Amino acid sequence: MFSKHEDQEYSLENQITHYKETIGEDPRYELVEIYYDFGISGFKAARPGFQKMLEESRDGKFELVITKSITRFARNTGIVLDATRLLKERGIGVYFELQGINTLGQGGELLMTLFAAFGQAESEANRLGTRMAIQRKVQAQEPIQQIQRVFGYTKNEDGEIVPDQDAGRVLEIFEMAADGFTVAQITNYLNGEGVQTKSGAKFYRKTVARILVNEEYKGDFVQFRHYVDEHRKERKNTGEHAMVYYKENHPPIVTNDLWEKAQKALGVRKLPKQEPEKKLPMEIFPYKDQLYCAKCGNKLTRSYTGGKNRWICSGKERFGSSFCSGLSIPDEVVKNWGVFTEDRYINERIDRGRVSGFTYEYGETWHKAHTKKVHIQSAPALTEANYPYKDRIFCKYCGGKLRRIIANNGSVKWICNTMSRYGKDACRGVRVPDEILQPLRDYPGIVYIGKEKIDGKECYGYSRKPDKKVS
């Protein structure tokens, strides 16, 4: 088991290579799997690699876990004891190299408990020391910053914050905003040019918007926008702690005048905040149970997107475009048809490849020539026994609940409900294969799930909190 520290990527790669070589060449062992977690605190049990190891131990995939030390296995005494006892019940030992402890050996658990307790106490002491050091720096008016992580900045050999090779792109972003380009246009331009973020990812509107309101690009710095609470969770500072604003803290990339022009241009284009969807009484949509998709025969359901109501095919929504190409009809079109109570099967009128309008036929007529398309469901029923995590999984990016969809081949995925209903402008969303969630079967808590690219590979991660506060 491995995790992140100061030189994480370098260290992680070397540790994996080390164990592949040493264990792979040792005739006493057969290397089955290397379980690791990237950038997740050892204080958390909801780590994908850690949970995968516990899940696969259930099937007896391995007989022994070898890890560098107790603190690499977990930094919380309770997690160490619970996990090692669970593995021991399954006849699996854990060998901690640094401490020389095998949990299946005599006195192994007692020694492990002592070492784990000391490790946790040491970590708590280090955390307290770090907090005191931060307080001393604040009192001395010394900014505590990691601006080198910001797109366009780096640290030179003397440890000074300086603009890097991306600084020209930052200047270009602000100039485009000041000239009237929208955030979406700037985002599309950057991606079209092949520009990547600091982490090597493509740009999203949210990324560009954050750049354009970041005071650090004009040389200033705001201390304590976020803080870590007593439960080791990062929180947005909404007045719990005093913020400190440092002017002319480091070399600017844009002038104060250009920064202000960009803010003014963005403010002029800023749209009024969309009102949240209201639960409207039945009489507003008296026809809601009479609308069907003429392509597959499934009912149309209401979707609230961009401040407007639309009716979309539930067949496509539930089973994908391979089941039905679907349709989306504005509610005002349906309203213009007047009062009706009979079932209407709606289709699109296509003119030169574009939807030019909508047609419908009554249910009785449609059924004479068509049969409702039925999805062959080979997936288990949506019950807690089959999916014990179904009400405890949420999108990391917006906090929205993940819901199940079933592909035509029977595979199960869980998708962000916010993205599904309101589009990618509301949330970038996440689509998680069911097999990724299997380690959560025995985990009782709520988790927020995201997907990022690490070293060019798509990786799923679990978190105990979403990226932003969920109201």
DRENDO-1510 file (C-alpha; in Angstrom, 1 decimal, always signed):
<recs>
REC; n; res; u; v; w
REC; 1; MET; +0.0; +0.0; +0.0 .
REC; 2; PHE; +1.4; +3.4; -1.0 .
REC; 3; SER; +0.2; +7.0; -0.7 .
REC; 4; LYS; +1.3; +10.6; -1.4 .
REC; 5; HIS; +4.1; +12.5; +0.2 .
REC; 6; GLU; +6.5; +15.3; -0.8 .
REC; 7; ASP; +7.8; +13.8; -4.0 .
REC; 8; GLN; +4.8; +11.7; -4.5 .
REC; 9; GLU; +4.8; +10.9; -8.2 .
REC; 10; TYR; +8.6; +10.1; -8.2 .
REC; 11; SER; +8.3; +8.2; -4.9 .
REC; 12; LEU; +5.2; +6.2; -5.9 .
REC; 13; GLU; +6.8; +5.2; -9.2 .
REC; 14; ASN; +9.9; +4.1; -7.5 .
REC; 15; GLN; +8.1; +2.1; -4.8 .
REC; 16; ILE; +6.0; +0.3; -7.4 .
REC; 17; THR; +9.2; -0.6; -9.3 .
REC; 18; HIS; +10.9; -1.7; -6.1 .
REC; 19; TYR; +8.2; -4.1; -5.1 .
REC; 20; LYS; +7.9; -5.5; -8.7 .
REC; 21; GLU; +11.6; -6.3; -8.7 .
REC; 22; THR; +12.1; -7.5; -5.1 .
REC; 23; ILE; +9.0; -9.5; -4.7 .
REC; 24; GLY; +8.9; -10.7; -8.3 .
REC; 25; GLU; +12.4; -12.1; -7.9 .
REC; 26; ASP; +11.8; -13.6; -4.4 .
REC; 27; PRO; +11.0; -17.4; -4.9 .
REC; 28; ARG; +9.0; -17.3; -1.6 .
REC; 29; TYR; +6.4; -15.0; -3.1 .
REC; 30; GLU; +4.2; -14.6; -6.1 .
REC; 31; LEU; +3.2; -11.0; -6.8 .
REC; 32; VAL; -0.6; -10.8; -7.3 .
REC; 33; GLU; -1.4; -7.1; -7.2 .
REC; 34; ILE; +0.1; -3.7; -6.1 .
REC; 35; TYR; -2.6; -1.6; -4.4 .
REC; 36; TYR; -1.9; +2.1; -4.0 .
REC; 37; ASP; -3.7; +5.4; -3.7 .
REC; 38; PHE; -2.7; +8.7; -5.2 .
REC; 39; GLY; -3.1; +11.9; -3.3 .
REC; 40; ILE; -5.5; +10.7; -0.6 .
REC; 41; SER; -4.9; +11.0; +3.1 .
REC; 42; GLY; -4.1; +7.8; +5.0 .
REC; 43; PHE; -6.5; +9.0; +7.7 .
REC; 44; LYS; -9.4; +8.1; +5.3 .
REC; 45; ALA; -10.7; +4.6; +4.9 .
REC; 46; ALA; -12.6; +5.5; +1.6 .
REC; 47; ARG; -9.5; +5.1; -0.5 .
REC; 48; PRO; -10.0; +3.3; -3.8 .
REC; 49; GLY; -6.8; +1.2; -3.7 .
REC; 50; PHE; -7.3; +0.4; +0.0 .
REC; 51; GLN; -10.9; -0.6; -0.5 .
REC; 52; LYS; -10.1; -2.7; -3.6 .
REC; 53; MET; -7.5; -4.6; -1.5 .
REC; 54; LEU; -10.1; -5.3; +1.2 .
REC; 55; GLU; -12.7; -6.3; -1.4 .
REC; 56; GLU; -10.4; -8.7; -3.2 .
REC; 57; SER; -9.3; -10.3; +0.1 .
REC; 58; ARG; -12.9; -11.5; +0.4 .
REC; 59; ASP; -12.3; -13.8; -2.6 .
REC; 60; GLY; -8.9; -15.0; -1.3 .
REC; 61; LYS; -7.0; -13.4; -4.1 .
REC; 62; PHE; -3.8; -13.2; -1.9 .
REC; 63; GLU; -2.4; -14.6; +1.4 .
REC; 64; LEU; -0.2; -11.8; +2.5 .
REC; 65; VAL; +0.0; -8.0; +2.3 .
REC; 66; ILE; +3.5; -6.4; +2.3 .
REC; 67; THR; +3.7; -2.7; +3.1 .
REC; 68; LYS; +6.5; -0.4; +3.9 .
REC; 69; SER; +5.2; +0.7; +7.3 .
REC; 70; ILE; +2.1; +1.1; +9.4 .
REC; 71; THR; +1.7; +4.7; +8.5 .
REC; 72; ARG; +1.7; +3.8; +4.8 .
REC; 73; PHE; -1.0; +1.3; +5.5 .
REC; 74; ALA; -3.1; +3.9; +7.4 .
REC; 75; ARG; -2.5; +6.8; +9.6 .
REC; 76; ASN; -5.5; +6.2; +11.8 .
REC; 77; THR; -5.2; +3.6; +14.6 .
REC; 78; GLY; -8.8; +2.6; +14.3 .
REC; 79; ILE; -8.5; +2.0; +10.5 .
REC; 80; VAL; -5.3; +0.0; +11.0 .
REC; 81; LEU; -6.9; -2.3; +13.6 .
REC; 82; ASP; -10.2; -2.8; +11.8 .
REC; 83; ALA; -8.6; -3.6; +8.5 .
REC; 84; THR; -5.9; -6.0; +9.8 .
REC; 85; ARG; -8.4; -7.8; +12.0 .
REC; 86; LEU; -10.7; -8.2; +9.0 .
REC; 87; LEU; -7.8; -9.6; +6.9 .
REC; 88; LYS; -6.8; -11.9; +9.8 .
REC; 89; GLU; -10.3; -13.3; +10.0 .
REC; 90; ARG; -9.9; -14.2; +6.3 .
REC; 91; GLY; -6.5; -15.9; +7.0 .
REC; 92; ILE; -4.5; -13.0; +5.5 .
REC; 93; GLY; -1.5; -11.5; +7.2 .
REC; 94; VAL; -0.1; -8.0; +6.9 .
REC; 95; TYR; +3.7; -7.6; +7.0 .
REC; 96; PHE; +5.0; -4.1; +7.9 .
REC; 97; GLU; +8.6; -4.0; +6.7 .
REC; 98; LEU; +9.9; -1.0; +8.7 .
REC; 99; GLN; +8.5; -2.4; +12.1 .
REC; 100; GLY; +9.2; -6.0; +11.2 .
REC; 101; ILE; +5.7; -7.0; +12.3 .
REC; 102; ASN; +3.5; -9.8; +10.8 .
REC; 103; THR; -0.1; -9.6; +12.1 .
REC; 104; LEU; -0.4; -13.4; +12.0 .
REC; 105; GLY; +2.7; -13.7; +14.3 .
REC; 106; GLN; +2.6; -14.0; +18.0 .
REC; 107; GLY; +2.1; -10.6; +19.7 .
REC; 108; GLY; +1.8; -9.0; +16.2 .
REC; 109; GLU; -1.4; -7.1; +17.0 .
REC; 110; LEU; -0.2; -5.7; +20.3 .
REC; 111; LEU; +3.0; -4.3; +18.7 .
REC; 112; MET; +1.1; -3.0; +15.7 .
REC; 113; THR; -1.4; -1.2; +18.0 .
REC; 114; LEU; +1.4; +0.5; +19.8 .
REC; 115; PHE; +3.2; +1.6; +16.7 .
REC; 116; ALA; +0.0; +2.8; +15.1 .
REC; 117; ALA; -0.9; +4.8; +18.2 .
REC; 118; PHE; +2.5; +6.4; +18.2 .
REC; 119; GLY; +2.3; +7.1; +14.5 .
REC; 120; GLN; -1.1; +8.8; +14.9 .
REC; 121; ALA; +0.2; +10.8; +17.9 .
REC; 122; GLU; +3.3; +11.9; +15.9 .
REC; 123; SER; +1.1; +13.0; +13.0 .
REC; 124; GLU; -1.2; +15.0; +15.3 .
REC; 125; ALA; +1.8; +16.6; +16.9 .
REC; 126; ASN; +3.2; +17.5; +13.4 .
REC; 127; ARG; -0.2; +18.9; +12.5 .
REC; 128; LEU; -0.3; +21.1; +15.6 .
REC; 129; GLY; +3.3; +22.2; +14.9 .
REC; 130; THR; +2.4; +23.2; +11.4 .
REC; 131; ARG; -0.6; +25.1; +12.6 .
REC; 132; MET; +1.5; +27.0; +15.1 .
REC; 133; ALA; +4.1; +27.8; +12.5 .
REC; 134; ILE; +1.3; +29.2; +10.2 .
REC; 135; GLN; +0.0; +31.4; +13.1 .
REC; 136; ARG; +3.6; +32.7; +13.7 .
REC; 137; LYS; +3.9; +33.6; +10.0 .
REC; 138; VAL; +0.6; +35.4; +10.0 .
REC; 139; GLN; +1.5; +37.4; +13.0 .
REC; 140; ALA; +4.8; +38.3; +11.3 .
REC; 141; GLN; +2.8; +39.3; +8.2 .
REC; 142; GLU; +4.5; +36.6; +6.1 .
REC; 143; PRO; +2.3; +35.2; +3.4 .
REC; 144; ILE; +1.9; +31.4; +3.3 .
REC; 145; GLN; +1.4; +30.6; -0.4 .
REC; 146; GLN; +1.7; +27.9; -3.0 .
REC; 147; ILE; +1.4; +30.2; -6.0 .
REC; 148; GLN; +3.8; +27.9; -7.9 .
REC; 149; ARG; +0.8; +25.6; -8.4 .
REC; 150; VAL; -1.1; +28.3; -10.2 .
REC; 151; PHE; -1.2; +28.2; -14.0 .
REC; 152; GLY; +1.4; +30.7; -15.3 .
REC; 153; TYR; +3.7; +30.6; -12.2 .
REC; 154; THR; +6.6; +28.5; -10.9 .
REC; 155; LYS; +9.5; +28.7; -8.4 .
REC; 156; ASN; +13.0; +29.4; -9.6 .
REC; 157; GLU; +16.2; +27.9; -8.1 .
REC; 158; ASP; +16.2; +30.6; -5.3 .
REC; 159; GLY; +12.7; +29.6; -4.3 .
REC; 160; GLU; +11.1; +32.8; -5.7 .
REC; 161; ILE; +7.7; +32.9; -7.3 .
REC; 162; VAL; +8.2; +33.9; -11.0 .
REC; 163; PRO; +6.1; +33.7; -14.2 .
REC; 164; ASP; +6.7; +30.6; -16.3 .
REC; 165; GLN; +6.3; +29.6; -19.9 .
REC; 166; ASP; +2.5; +29.8; -19.6 .
REC; 167; ALA; +2.5; +33.4; -18.5 .
REC; 168; GLY; +1.9; +34.5; -22.1 .
REC; 169; ARG; -1.2; +32.4; -22.3 .
REC; 170; VAL; -2.5; +34.0; -19.0 .
REC; 171; LEU; -2.0; +37.5; -20.5 .
REC; 172; GLU; -3.8; +36.4; -23.7 .
REC; 173; ILE; -6.7; +35.1; -21.6 .
REC; 174; PHE; -7.1; +38.5; -19.9 .
REC; 175; GLU; -6.7; +40.4; -23.1 .
REC; 176; MET; -9.4; +38.3; -24.8 .
REC; 177; ALA; -11.8; +38.9; -21.9 .
REC; 178; ALA; -11.1; +42.6; -21.9 .
REC; 179; ASP; -11.8; +42.6; -25.7 .
REC; 180; GLY; -15.2; +41.1; -25.2 .
REC; 181; PHE; -14.7; +37.4; -25.7 .
REC; 182; THR; -16.9; +35.2; -23.5 .
REC; 183; VAL; -15.5; +32.5; -21.1 .
REC; 184; ALA; -16.8; +29.8; -23.4 .
REC; 185; GLN; -15.1; +31.4; -26.5 .
REC; 186; ILE; -11.8; +31.6; -24.6 .
REC; 187; THR; -12.1; +28.0; -23.4 .
REC; 188; ASN; -12.7; +26.7; -26.9 .
REC; 189; TYR; -9.8; +28.8; -28.2 .
REC; 190; LEU; -7.4; +27.4; -25.6 .
REC; 191; ASN; -8.5; +23.8; -26.2 .
REC; 192; GLY; -8.3; +24.3; -30.0 .
REC; 193; GLU; -4.7; +25.5; -29.6 .
REC; 194; GLY; -3.9; +22.4; -27.6 .
REC; 195; VAL; -3.1; +24.4; -24.4 .
REC; 196; GLN; -3.2; +22.3; -21.2 .
REC; 197; THR; -3.6; +23.2; -17.6 .
REC; 198; LYS; -0.9; +22.8; -15.0 .
REC; 199; SER; -1.9; +19.2; -14.4 .
REC; 200; GLY; -1.9; +18.4; -18.2 .
REC; 201; ALA; -5.7; +18.5; -18.5 .
REC; 202; LYS; -7.9; +20.4; -21.0 .
REC; 203; PHE; -9.5; +23.6; -20.1 .
REC; 204; TYR; -13.1; +23.9; -18.8 .
REC; 205; ARG; -15.2; +27.1; -18.5 .
REC; 206; LYS; -14.8; +26.9; -14.7 .
REC; 207; THR; -11.0; +26.8; -15.1 .
REC; 208; VAL; -10.9; +29.9; -17.2 .
REC; 209; ALA; -13.4; +31.7; -15.0 .
REC; 210; ARG; -11.3; +31.1; -12.0 .
REC; 211; ILE; -8.2; +32.4; -13.8 .
REC; 212; LEU; -10.0; +35.6; -14.7 .
REC; 213; VAL; -11.0; +36.4; -11.1 .
REC; 214; ASN; -7.7; +35.4; -9.5 .
REC; 215; GLU; -6.0; +38.4; -7.9 .
REC; 216; GLU; -2.7; +36.5; -7.9 .
REC; 217; TYR; -2.2; +37.4; -11.6 .
REC; 218; LYS; -1.9; +41.1; -10.8 .
REC; 219; GLY; +0.7; +40.3; -8.1 .
REC; 220; ASP; -1.6; +40.2; -5.0 .
REC; 221; PHE; -2.4; +37.3; -2.7 .
REC; 222; VAL; -5.3; +36.5; -0.4 .
REC; 223; GLN; -4.5; +34.3; +2.6 .
REC; 224; PHE; -7.0; +31.9; +4.0 .
REC; 225; ARG; -9.7; +31.6; +1.3 .
REC; 226; HIS; -10.0; +28.1; +2.6 .
REC; 227; TYR; -9.1; +26.4; +5.9 .
REC; 228; VAL; -8.8; +22.8; +7.3 .
REC; 229; ASP; -11.2; +22.1; +10.1 .
REC; 230; GLU; -10.7; +19.7; +13.1 .
REC; 231; HIS; -11.9; +16.8; +11.1 .
REC; 232; ARG; -9.2; +17.4; +8.5 .
REC; 233; LYS; -11.7; +18.6; +5.9 .
REC; 234; GLU; -11.0; +21.6; +3.7 .
REC; 235; ARG; -13.7; +24.3; +4.1 .
REC; 236; LYS; -14.4; +27.5; +2.2 .
REC; 237; ASN; -13.7; +30.4; +4.6 .
REC; 238; THR; -17.1; +32.2; +5.0 .
REC; 239; GLY; -16.0; +34.3; +8.0 .
REC; 240; GLU; -14.7; +31.5; +10.4 .
REC; 241; HIS; -11.2; +32.9; +10.1 .
REC; 242; ALA; -9.8; +36.4; +9.1 .
REC; 243; MET; -8.5; +36.7; +5.6 .
REC; 244; VAL; -5.3; +38.7; +4.8 .
REC; 245; TYR; -4.8; +40.5; +1.6 .
REC; 246; TYR; -1.2; +41.1; +0.5 .
REC; 247; LYS; -0.6; +43.7; -2.3 .
REC; 248; GLU; +2.4; +43.5; -4.6 .
REC; 249; ASN; +3.3; +40.1; -3.1 .
REC; 250; HIS; +5.0; +38.7; -6.2 .
REC; 251; PRO; +5.7; +39.6; -9.9 .
REC; 252; PRO; +2.4; +40.2; -11.7 .
REC; 253; ILE; +1.6; +38.7; -15.1 .
REC; 254; VAL; -1.2; +41.3; -16.0 .
REC; 255; THR; -1.4; +45.0; -15.1 .
REC; 256; ASN; -3.9; +46.1; -12.6 .
REC; 257; ASP; -5.6; +48.1; -15.4 .
REC; 258; LEU; -6.0; +45.1; -17.6 .
REC; 259; TRP; -7.3; +43.0; -14.7 .
REC; 260; GLU; -9.9; +45.6; -14.0 .
REC; 261; LYS; -11.0; +45.8; -17.6 .
REC; 262; ALA; -11.4; +42.0; -17.7 .
REC; 263; GLN; -13.6; +42.2; -14.6 .
REC; 264; LYS; -15.7; +44.9; -16.0 .
REC; 265; ALA; -16.2; +43.1; -19.3 .
REC; 266; LEU; -17.1; +39.9; -17.5 .
REC; 267; GLY; -19.5; +41.9; -15.3 .
REC; 268; VAL; -21.3; +43.4; -18.3 .
REC; 269; ARG; -21.9; +40.0; -19.8 .
REC; 270; LYS; -22.9; +38.3; -16.5 .
REC; 271; LEU; -26.3; +36.8; -16.9 .
REC; 272; PRO; -28.9; +37.0; -14.0 .
REC; 273; LYS; -28.8; +34.0; -11.8 .
REC; 274; GLN; -31.1; +31.3; -13.0 .
REC; 275; GLU; -34.0; +30.7; -10.7 .
REC; 276; PRO; -34.0; +27.2; -9.2 .
REC; 277; GLU; -36.6; +24.8; -10.6 .
REC; 278; LYS; -39.9; +25.1; -8.7 .
REC; 279; LYS; -42.2; +22.2; -8.0 .
REC; 280; LEU; -45.2; +23.3; -10.0 .
REC; 281; PRO; -48.8; +22.0; -9.4 .
REC; 282; MET; -50.3; +19.3; -11.6 .
REC; 283; GLU; -52.6; +21.8; -13.4 .
REC; 284; ILE; -49.6; +23.6; -15.0 .
REC; 285; PHE; -48.9; +20.4; -17.0 .
REC; 286; PRO; -52.3; +18.7; -17.4 .
REC; 287; TYR; -50.9; +16.7; -20.3 .
REC; 288; LYS; -47.8; +15.3; -18.6 .
REC; 289; ASP; -49.1; +11.7; -18.7 .
REC; 290; GLN; -50.2; +11.9; -22.3 .
REC; 291; LEU; -46.9; +12.6; -24.0 .
REC; 292; TYR; -44.9; +9.7; -25.6 .
REC; 293; CYS; -41.9; +9.3; -28.0 .
REC; 294; ALA; -43.1; +8.1; -31.4 .
REC; 295; LYS; -39.7; +6.5; -32.0 .
REC; 296; CYS; -39.7; +4.0; -29.2 .
REC; 297; GLY; -43.1; +4.4; -27.5 .
REC; 298; ASN; -41.7; +5.4; -24.1 .
REC; 299; LYS; -43.1; +8.2; -22.1 .
REC; 300; LEU; -41.7; +11.8; -22.3 .
REC; 301; THR; -40.5; +13.2; -19.0 .
REC; 302; ARG; -40.1; +16.8; -18.1 .
REC; 303; SER; -36.6; +18.3; -18.0 .
REC; 304; TYR; -35.8; +21.8; -16.6 .
REC; 305; THR; -32.8; +23.2; -18.6 .
REC; 306; GLY; -31.6; +26.8; -19.1 .
REC; 307; GLY; -34.6; +28.1; -17.2 .
REC; 308; LYS; -37.1; +26.4; -19.5 .
REC; 309; ASN; -39.2; +23.2; -19.4 .
REC; 310; ARG; -38.7; +20.6; -22.1 .
REC; 311; TRP; -40.1; +17.1; -22.6 .
REC; 312; ILE; -37.5; +14.4; -23.4 .
REC; 313; CYS; -37.6; +10.7; -24.2 .
REC; 314; SER; -37.3; +8.6; -21.1 .
REC; 315; GLY; -36.2; +5.6; -23.2 .
REC; 316; LYS; -33.1; +7.4; -24.4 .
REC; 317; GLU; -32.5; +9.0; -21.0 .
REC; 318; ARG; -32.6; +5.6; -19.2 .
REC; 319; PHE; -31.1; +3.3; -21.8 .
REC; 320; GLY; -28.9; +5.5; -24.0 .
REC; 321; SER; -28.9; +6.6; -27.7 .
REC; 322; SER; -28.4; +3.0; -28.9 .
REC; 323; PHE; -31.9; +2.2; -27.6 .
REC; 324; CYS; -33.6; +5.4; -29.0 .
REC; 325; SER; -32.3; +8.5; -30.7 .
REC; 326; GLY; -34.8; +10.4; -28.6 .
REC; 327; LEU; -36.3; +13.8; -29.0 .
REC; 328; SER; -36.6; +17.0; -27.0 .
REC; 329; ILE; -39.7; +19.3; -27.4 .
REC; 330; PRO; -40.1; +22.7; -25.7 .
REC; 331; ASP; -43.0; +22.9; -23.3 .
REC; 332; GLU; -44.4; +26.0; -25.1 .
REC; 333; VAL; -44.8; +23.9; -28.3 .
REC; 334; VAL; -47.0; +21.4; -26.4 .
REC; 335; LYS; -49.0; +24.2; -24.7 .
REC; 336; ASN; -49.8; +25.7; -28.1 .
REC; 337; TRP; -51.6; +22.5; -29.1 .
REC; 338; GLY; -54.3; +23.5; -26.7 .
REC; 339; VAL; -56.2; +21.3; -24.2 .
REC; 340; PHE; -56.1; +17.6; -24.8 .
REC; 341; THR; -56.5; +14.4; -22.7 .
REC; 342; GLU; -55.7; +11.6; -25.2 .
REC; 343; ASP; -52.2; +10.1; -25.6 .
REC; 344; ARG; -50.0; +11.8; -28.3 .
REC; 345; TYR; -47.0; +10.1; -29.8 .
REC; 346; ILE; -44.6; +12.8; -30.9 .
REC; 347; ASN; -41.9; +12.8; -33.6 .
REC; 348; GLU; -39.6; +15.4; -35.1 .
REC; 349; ARG; -40.0; +17.0; -38.5 .
REC; 350; ILE; -36.6; +17.0; -40.1 .
REC; 351; ASP; -35.7; +19.5; -42.9 .
REC; 352; ARG; -32.2; +19.3; -44.4 .
REC; 353; GLY; -30.8; +17.6; -41.3 .
REC; 354; ARG; -32.3; +20.0; -38.8 .
REC; 355; VAL; -35.4; +19.8; -36.6 .
REC; 356; SER; -37.9; +22.2; -38.1 .
REC; 357; GLY; -40.9; +21.2; -36.0 .
REC; 358; PHE; -42.9; +18.4; -34.4 .
REC; 359; THR; -45.7; +16.1; -35.5 .
REC; 360; TYR; -47.9; +13.8; -33.5 .
REC; 361; GLU; -50.4; +10.9; -33.9 .
REC; 362; TYR; -52.9; +9.6; -31.4 .
REC; 363; GLY; -52.1; +6.6; -29.3 .
REC; 364; GLU; -54.6; +4.3; -31.0 .
REC; 365; THR; -53.2; +5.1; -34.4 .
REC; 366; TRP; -49.6; +4.7; -33.3 .
REC; 367; HIS; -50.2; +1.3; -31.7 .
REC; 368; LYS; -51.7; -0.1; -35.0 .
REC; 369; ALA; -48.4; +0.3; -36.7 .
REC; 370; HIS; -45.8; +0.2; -33.9 .
REC; 371; THR; -44.9; -1.8; -30.8 .
REC; 372; LYS; -43.4; -0.1; -27.8 .
REC; 373; LYS; -39.7; -0.8; -27.6 .
REC; 374; VAL; -38.7; -2.7; -24.5 .
REC; 375; HIS; -35.3; -2.6; -23.0 .
REC; 376; ILE; -34.0; -6.1; -22.2 .
REC; 377; GLN; -32.7; -5.7; -18.7 .
REC; 378; SER; -30.1; -8.2; -17.7 .
REC; 379; ALA; -28.9; -6.2; -14.7 .
REC; 380; PRO; -30.0; -7.0; -11.2 .
REC; 381; ALA; -33.0; -5.2; -9.7 .
REC; 382; LEU; -32.3; -1.8; -8.2 .
REC; 383; THR; -32.4; -2.9; -4.5 .
REC; 384; GLU; -30.2; -2.2; -1.6 .
REC; 385; ALA; -29.2; -5.9; -1.5 .
REC; 386; ASN; -27.8; -5.7; -5.0 .
REC; 387; TYR; -26.5; -2.1; -4.7 .
REC; 388; PRO; -25.9; -1.3; -1.0 .
REC; 389; TYR; -24.3; +2.0; -2.0 .
REC; 390; LYS; -27.1; +3.3; -4.3 .
REC; 391; ASP; -28.2; +6.1; -2.0 .
REC; 392; ARG; -24.8; +7.0; -0.7 .
REC; 393; ILE; -22.9; +7.9; -3.9 .
REC; 394; PHE; -22.7; +11.5; -5.2 .
REC; 395; CYS; -20.9; +13.6; -7.8 .
REC; 396; LYS; -17.7; +15.2; -6.5 .
REC; 397; TYR; -18.1; +18.2; -8.8 .
REC; 398; CYS; -21.6; +19.4; -7.9 .
REC; 399; GLY; -22.8; +17.2; -5.0 .
REC; 400; GLY; -25.6; +15.7; -7.1 .
REC; 401; LYS; -26.7; +12.2; -6.6 .
REC; 402; LEU; -25.5; +9.5; -9.0 .
REC; 403; ARG; -28.3; +7.4; -10.6 .
REC; 404; ARG; -28.2; +4.0; -12.3 .
REC; 405; ILE; -28.4; +3.6; -16.1 .
REC; 406; ILE; -28.3; +0.3; -18.0 .
REC; 407; ALA; -26.7; -0.1; -21.4 .
REC; 408; ASN; -28.2; -2.4; -24.1 .
REC; 409; ASN; -25.5; -4.9; -23.3 .
REC; 410; GLY; -26.6; -5.0; -19.7 .
REC; 411; SER; -23.7; -3.1; -18.2 .
REC; 412; VAL; -24.5; -0.8; -15.3 .
REC; 413; LYS; -23.2; +2.8; -15.0 .
REC; 414; TRP; -23.9; +5.5; -12.4 .
REC; 415; ILE; -24.2; +9.1; -13.8 .
REC; 416; CYS; -24.5; +12.5; -12.3 .
REC; 417; ASN; -28.2; +13.4; -12.1 .
REC; 418; THR; -27.4; +17.2; -12.3 .
REC; 419; MET; -25.5; +16.8; -15.6 .
REC; 420; SER; -28.2; +14.4; -16.9 .
REC; 421; ARG; -31.1; +16.8; -16.2 .
REC; 422; TYR; -29.5; +20.2; -16.7 .
REC; 423; GLY; -26.5; +19.6; -19.0 .
REC; 424; LYS; -22.8; +20.1; -18.8 .
REC; 425; ASP; -23.2; +23.8; -18.1 .
REC; 426; ALA; -24.6; +22.9; -14.7 .
REC; 427; CYS; -21.9; +20.2; -14.0 .
REC; 428; ARG; -19.1; +18.5; -15.9 .
REC; 429; GLY; -20.5; +15.3; -14.5 .
REC; 430; VAL; -19.1; +11.8; -14.0 .
REC; 431; ARG; -20.0; +8.4; -15.4 .
REC; 432; VAL; -18.9; +5.5; -13.1 .
REC; 433; PRO; -18.9; +1.8; -14.1 .
REC; 434; ASP; -20.6; -0.2; -11.4 .
REC; 435; GLU; -17.5; -2.4; -11.0 .
REC; 436; ILE; -15.6; +0.7; -9.7 .
REC; 437; LEU; -18.1; +1.0; -6.8 .
REC; 438; GLN; -17.8; -2.6; -5.6 .
REC; 439; PRO; -15.2; -1.7; -2.9 .
REC; 440; LEU; -17.9; +0.5; -1.3 .
REC; 441; ARG; -20.3; -2.4; -0.6 .
REC; 442; ASP; -19.2; -2.7; +3.0 .
REC; 443; TYR; -18.4; +1.0; +3.5 .
REC; 444; PRO; -21.3; +2.7; +5.3 .
REC; 445; GLY; -20.6; +6.4; +4.7 .
REC; 446; ILE; -21.4; +8.9; +2.0 .
REC; 447; VAL; -18.8; +9.3; -0.8 .
REC; 448; TYR; -18.3; +11.8; -3.6 .
REC; 449; ILE; -16.9; +10.4; -6.7 .
REC; 450; GLY; -14.8; +12.0; -9.4 .
REC; 451; LYS; -12.6; +11.1; -12.4 .
REC; 452; GLU; -9.3; +12.7; -13.3 .
REC; 453; LYS; -6.4; +12.0; -15.5 .
REC; 454; ILE; -3.2; +10.9; -13.7 .
REC; 455; ASP; -0.1; +10.2; -15.8 .
REC; 456; GLY; -2.4; +10.0; -18.9 .
REC; 457; LYS; -4.7; +7.4; -17.3 .
REC; 458; GLU; -8.3; +8.0; -16.3 .
REC; 459; CYS; -8.6; +7.4; -12.5 .
REC; 460; TYR; -11.6; +7.4; -10.3 .
REC; 461; GLY; -11.3; +8.8; -6.8 .
REC; 462; TYR; -13.5; +8.9; -3.7 .
REC; 463; SER; -13.8; +11.9; -1.4 .
REC; 464; ARG; -15.8; +12.7; +1.8 .
REC; 465; LYS; -16.8; +16.1; +0.4 .
REC; 466; PRO; -17.8; +17.7; -2.9 .
REC; 467; ASP; -15.7; +20.3; -4.7 .
REC; 468; LYS; -18.1; +23.0; -3.6 .
REC; 469; LYS; -20.6; +23.6; -0.9 .
REC; 470; VAL; -23.9; +21.9; -1.6 .
REC; 471; SER; -26.9; +23.9; -0.6 .
</recs>
